[in-house]
Every structure is written in structure tokens, then in C-alpha cells.
């Protein structure tokens, strides 16, 4: 009987799709934060006294 | 454990500390192989000598202290606290023998900084450090970040309840899967996946920045360890600013965010529970504080005239706040500029970002987003209690894997640790003032950086720093990594051992019949 778990399929092998999707989402989240940072930088450039 | 502890307790603790020593010797063996392959014989000698010392200490405890006695919670906390002390001393041996440190205290400080994923450095002539020694230096982040104790015990022992005891004592109080060994393996699975992907992307970006070949690959591997394990060591003295590459900085940003995320959150995402990213209290808190502190820092920078372009504000300001908040400590600009050119508001925002830290259950240090979130949730509950009628139901909750009721004991524990961090930050700042060389801004910056295991520096930390202050920061890094509890348990254990001996000395001997 295989071991089900994070990043693993029912037969115990690595579930590449789930793992890649999880990592992809982290990259998206980081990318979102970077975009927010860039927008804030743009905003401060305009707003600064 | 009996109170006062007896010889069996000490034997059990010593036996498990020996396993940590063996694990460290394995960690030194890998860069030693690299040193031999590259023909860096001085480095190879230093690494093999360190590995031999650690291995024989481990073997000695195996021969003399081997025991099958079960490990209790009290033993676990003491072993963890001592493991960071013993581990850093052993890890300092190859560094000291490398010739890049003035004395053993400097090497010990560097090793403690590496294993606690702090990144404060007192190394001399970093830019001419051998490749293999540089790899070893960064590998301490990986070993420390993934949890030196859990690594050693998960790999070397047969498994079972004793590992669980150590795992929780290390400050990662949430078991991701029923078996702690499986949890440790999952943590390594995540780290390995990110190691492969992150190193490849970093290698491509440093190559594009003009650093190709084996040298570029070495930089990529080292930068990965420092970024994903929120460490902050870098292969060169200019840290991340060395590459002058937006591409490298963006890849490091992604890795810093991934590193500061809890393994529990990675677990949820790898299990296709994507909604957790939107509901998780820590993610919300971290995003909110990061945006707020970035706004303050960038406004301060723009107002002070330090950077006037959006590019400068983003690459120096935002990335520094992200580096501070994630607990990494990469330098995207010279640290001395924080006090000379950045005004007051921007460095203050960086200090607060360092103090807050990343998520619990990650390699980041600091107070942690969950404690900040829970404390504010409790505060909001108290305010609601004042406004609502007495008969109204007033239940506060937070989201971590699932919706959980915020119980008073959890709130009390969170605020207690928050208070301990605040006292440690202030204490280190005040001790720095005793030397009369710096003002409170500088000493507080450095103290918070050490206790929150970040690694940014305004220039106090260095090879010429006062020895007393160096020891202070060393203790702060240790306390911050253990989140106080294990360290206090060890001190309590030491006191009870001492008091037990005194009792025995005072107790009259019974005469045999």
C-alpha cells in the first residue's frame, strides 16, 4: 500500500503536478509582492516632497 | 527526567548530542570533497580536521553513553538548546583553521550566525575565501535552517517518539503529518525541490549578469542556501549588491519569500489547498506589515533624497525591507548608508521589519507573523468586549490550516514571547550603548538584527568589534533561534543540576548496617 501525502500520489510516487503547482503559486505570490513594491516605489517617487 | 536530574539524564542528553556531532561531521564532509576536487588543500585539511573532531566526539558518546532510555520533553528541550551551542563550536573549527578569522571567538560567532541563519559576519578577506570554504559557510545556513537536530535524528536514528520530542522543542510546534520523520522528509523534499529549481534559475541569472561557468554555479548554490534558508551570507563582501543585476535581485526576492513561508503553508499548497494562501492569518499579517513598512521606508527614502528614482527606491528600499522582513539580511546597498544617508524613517521601518520577522515554522527569525496577528486579534477582541453588551458572544479566531478559536492560553504565550523578544532587542541595544561608540539607532539596529536572526548591519559587527558585544550578539542569535523556551529550559535544568548536587552534599550519608 502506498503512502499518500504532500506532493505524493496514491501509489507513493512523487506527484509532480501538485508540487509544481504549489511552487508556482509561491512564485506568483512573491511576484505579486514585487509588483506591489514596484508600484509603491513609483508612487513615492511622485508623492515625495 | 527526575528532579533533580541524575546521571541517567545527563547520559541521555550526552548521547543525543553525540548524534548531532556526527551529523555535523557529515555536513563538513561534503565541502571537503569539493575542496579535494578543486585542489584547495588548505581548505580540505581544515574541513577534514573539523569533521574528524565532530565525528570522534559523536563516536565517543556512542561508545560511552549509548542508552535506550526514552527522551522526555524536558530532555528534548535541553538537547536542542545545547545542540546549538555545541554545534556552533564544532562548526567553528574548520572556519578557524581556514585562517580567515582573528581568533576562535570570531569563528564561533560566524558559525553561530550561520547555523541560526542570521548572516552577521566577522570574516576577514571574504572575497578571497576558498570556494569549498565558502560552500561550507553557506551550508551552515542550510543545516541550521532545516533544523540541525531534526536532520540528524531523522536521518540517523530509527524514528519514533524521541524525535517528536526534539522536533517540537526546536520551535516548530506544528506537526505537518502524523509521523515526525515523514515531516522531516517532507521538509527536505521541499528544500530539495527549491534547491534544484532555485539554483538553476539563479545560475541563469548570474550568468546573464556576467558570472558564468563553475564560478557562477558556485555563487548560485551559495546564494540559494542564503536566500531560501533566510540566512544572508553571501559569497562576496558586497552581498547581493555585488551582481548589479535586477534579474538576480528578483530571483532572490522569490526565494526569500519562499524561505520565509512556513513549511505548514508549503504543505497546504503542495496538497492542492490553494485557498490557504488567501485565508491564512500569517500570510495576511505578513503581507499587511510588509506593505505598510515598505510604504514608510520608501516615503522616508524619497523624503530624505537618498533615492529619487523609482528604480532606486525599489532596488534599494523595497528589497532591503523584504530582506529584513523575511529574516534574510542580504545587503542590497552598503549598510553604513542606513544611518548616513537614509534619514530616520526608513531605517526605523527596516528595524521594525527585522523585529517582526517571517512566519512561524519557517527558517526566518523574529517575533513571527502568527504572534503579531494573534496579538492584534486578541486586542480587537478586547476592544469588542468593551463595546458589546456583556451577554454578547465574543469569540476571536485565526486561520492556520483551518479556522481555530483563539484561546486565552495561546494569546498569553504569544504575547509572552513577543515581550521576551522586545526585552532582548532593547537589552542588546542598551549593552551596545555601554561602549560609548555608537548611538541608540545604531546599537538597536544591530541588536534587533542579531536577535531576530536577520544579518543586516550598520557596521558595528565586524572583525574589530568589541569582544563583549560580540558575545552579547552571539547569545542573542542563539536565544532568537530557540525562541527562548528551550534556552530557558536548559538554564532551569542547569540550576536544578547545581541545586541537586548541593542537596546531595548537604545530605548526611547513611551508615550501612
Interface residues (C-beta under 8 A of the other chain):
Chain A: X3 X5 X6 X7 X14 X18 X19 X21 X22 X23 X25 X26 X27 X29 X30 X31 X33 X34 X36 X37 X38 X40 X41 X42 X44 X45 X47 X48 X49
Chain B: X176 X177 X182 X186 X189 X190 X193 X194 X197 X250 X253 X254 X256 X257 X258 X261 X266 X267 X269 X270 X271 X272 X274 X277 X283 X287 X290 X291 X294 X295 X298 X299 X301 X302 X303 X308 X309 X310 X311 X313 X314 X317 X318 X319 X322
